[in-house]
Amino acid sequence: MQFPNIDPIALQLGPVIIRWYALAYVAGIVLGFYYVNWLDRLQAARHNAATYFSEKARDDLILYAVLGIVLGGRIGYILFYNLPYYFDHPTDVLKVWQGGMSFHGGLLGIFVAYYLYAKRYGLQWLRLMDFFACAAPMGLFLGRVANFINGELYGRATTSPLGMVFPNSDGLPRHPSQLYEAGLEGAVLFIVLWLVATRTRAFDKVGVLGGVFMAGYGISRFIIEFFRQPDAQLGFVLGPLSMGQLLCVPMVLIGIWLVLTAKPVARA
């Protein structure tokens, strides 16, 4: 297959450059905000109750998401994937426009940011994470498509008809693993969570949707990592396993535990 070679710059106005990668983050967060609010209204109507988020709390949803995703994603990449480099080049820590974001770091960042958010507004953190879990695959889908447009995080060399020659690579046909991730971690996981959230009573138990997301993402990413080229500075870290796969193992275990130990929502 021919790589489409889409310009990673979506718009340039003089010195101002807007990249598809940045737009993917913005679109994912905004769409997630509206989807969470739709789910909130749906659950309120189902139980003939008030919405979970007050107007004041709703206004800060995006702010906390941006802080958690961006700071957590950057710090996670530095710690998990390239710490020696940033020890030697500390000023590059701030150069986020050059890439270098970690999903697992962003997830931990969201956990911390929304823990503070929950404390501020008197909300139950784990229930808050159920709402976030339903929206997260939207951002994952857009982010992986942006990775594909950038020609980064490509897959391993292959003789499959799906192989593509990515720019700035070694010229070998490689799996478009970014699209595999967009499909499985993004589109498929979103549909699964939408069905569970709207066709079952999962929202009536705290932690079920968060657990489904954690386990679903962990399993999806673990599988796709067999097609994705490991990070050059790390390679394989434990036999045939990559760092991404190792980080997915606790996600799956925690996700299963959340589903099995979920307790009914306390309603006034």
C-alpha positions, -999 to +999 in steps of 0.1 A: +000+000+000+011+035-007+016+058+022-007+089+016+020+113+027-004+139+042+012+172+053+014+170+091+008+208+091-029+215+089-026+253+087+002+278+087-004+315+092+030+332+091+050+319+121+020+302+135+019+265+127-011+243+136-004+206+132-029+178+128-014+162+160-024+192+181-059+194+165-064+157+173-058+165+210-081+195+209-109+176+190-106+145+213-110+166+245-139+187+231-157+157+217-151+139+250-166+168+269-198+168+250-201+130+251-196+129+289-224+155+292-247+135+270-241+104+291-247+124+322-281+137+309-290+102+297-283+087+332-302+115+349-332+109+327-331+072+332-333+076+370-354+108+370-327+125+389-304+155+387-273+154+365-241+142+382-222+173+372-233+207+384-229+236+361-199+249+380-182+215+379-190+210+342-172+242+334-139+228+346-140+194+330-119+204+300-093+223+320-085+193+342-085+170+312-060+192+294-037+194+324-039+157+331-033+145+295-006+170+285+014+170+317+009+133+324+016+123+288+048+143+287+061+132+321+052+096+314+071+096+281+102+110+298+101+086+327+090+054+309+107+057+275+136+082+273+148+092+307+186+091+300+182+114+270+163+141+290+189+138+318+215+149+291+191+174+274+169+189+302+158+219+281+142+195+256+116+185+283+096+215+272+097+209+235+064+190+233+060+201+196+088+177+188+067+148+199+071+124+229+038+117+246+029+085+265-006+072+267+001+054+300+015+087+314-015+106+302-038+081+319-019+085+352-021+123+347-059+121+342-062+100+374-043+127+394-061+156+378-095+142+382-088+131+418-081+168+426-112+177+406-134+152+425-120+165+458-128+201+448-164+194+438-173+166+463-176+139+436-167+102+438-134+098+419-141+063+407-175+072+393-160+101+376-135+078+359-165+057+346-176+088+326-140+095+314-136+059+303-165+061+279-150+092+262-113+082+262-114+060+230-125+091+210-092+108+218-073+076+212-088+072+178-079+107+167-045+106+183-035+074+165-047+088+132-025+119+138+004+095+145-002+080+111-003+113+094+030+122+111+045+089+098+056+081+134+052+051+157+049+028+127+049-010+128+074-037+122+087-047+088+063-070+069+057-087+036+019-083+041-001-064+014-009-039+042+028-029+045+037+008+038+070+026+034+069+054+059+089+086+054+121+089+074+122+051+079+146+025+065+126+020+033+111-013+043+073-019+041+059-018+076+026-024+093+005+008+097+001-001+134-012+034+141-043+025+122-046-008+139-045+010+172-070+036+160-094+008+150-090-015+180-082+009+209-103+037+194-133+027+173-139-009+187-134+001+223-157+031+220-185+009+206-180-017+233-182+010+260-211+027+244-231-005+243-222-013+279-230+022+291-263+026+272-277-010+268-269-023+303-271-010+339-233-006+341-236+030+353-255+017+383-223+002+396-192+022+404-161+011+385-176-012+358-170+011+329-136+022+341-127-015+345-140-024+310-119+004+295-087-005+314-089-042+305-101-035+270-073-010+262-047-032+279-056-063+259-059-043+226-025-025+231-008-057+242-019-074+209-011-045+186+024-041+201+033-074+183+029-054+151+044-021+163+081-013+161+095-009+196+109+025+206+145+027+192+160+038+225+144+008+244+139-021+220+125-052+237+127-049+275+117-084+286+122-112+261+099-105+231+079-079+251+080-041+247+076-015+274+041-008+261+032-044+267+046-045+302+026-013+311-006-029+298-004-059+322-013-040+354-040-022+334-057-055+325-054-068+360-068-036+376-096-035+350-107-070+358-105-063+396-127-031+391-154-050+373-154-079+398-155-056+429-179-030+415-205-018+440-239-002+435-241+036+432-253+052+464-282+074+455-299+100+476 
